[in-house]
């Protein structure tokens, strides 16, 4: 784990993720993050499946494939959160 960073919650509940963390996690403006809570902790996860949804719109994959991947991703995250 890298050095602990701080972020302040703004008046509308906004949080600015420090640049070092955004760079390390390859987060860009417009990226979608899934938000979970576990034991009073907030967990943010980049929703890389979103890129596949764009692929579906371009005809690169089917809607059924996207739905299956979303379901598998949800199951995997639930397993990780239970640990």
N, C-alpha and C positions, 0 to 999 in steps of 0.2 A: 504494500500500500504506500502510495506517495504521501508527501506532506499534507497534512490536514488544511483544508481551505475553508474560509467562512463566506457565507452569503447572507444578506439581509433581506427580509421579506418586506416588499413595498406595500403601499397603501391599498392596492388592489389585489394583493396576494402574489404579486410577481416576484420571481427570484431570478437573479442574474447568475448564471453558471460561470465561474471564473474561466478566463481564456485558456489557461493551462489545461484545465479539465476538458473544455470543449475541443481543444486541439488533440489531446490524448485520445478522446473518444470519437474523434472525427464528426463532431456535431456541427451542423451548419444551420444558418437561418432557414426556417421553414421545415426543418426536420420534425417528425412526429415522435413524441416520447409517450410511452405508456407509464402510468403512475399507479403504484401499489402501496399499500401500507402493511406493515407486519410488526407486531409488537411495539407500536408507537414510533416506528421508523418509517421514513418515506423512501421508496425505491423508485428511481427513474430508469427506464430502459428504452433505448433507441428502437423504434419500431421499423426495422429493416424490411419487414414484410410490405410496408407501404410501397417500396420500390417495385415489388412484384405486382401490386395492384396497377401501377402505371403500365407495367408490361402487359397486363391483361387488357388494358384499354388499347394498347397498340397491337393486340392480337398475338403477342409472344407466348402467353399462357392462357389457359381457360379460366373462367370464373370458378368452376368446380375445383381446379387446382389451387387457386388462391384461397378458397374457403377451407379446403383440406389443410393447407399450410397454416392458416390462422388457427384452426382448431388444434393442430399439433403443437403450435407455438404456445397457445394458452395452457395446454396440458403440461408442457415442459416447464413453463414458468411456475405453475402451481406446485409442481414437484420440487423445484428449487426453493420456493418460498417456505415449504414445509420443513426443510432441513434446519 
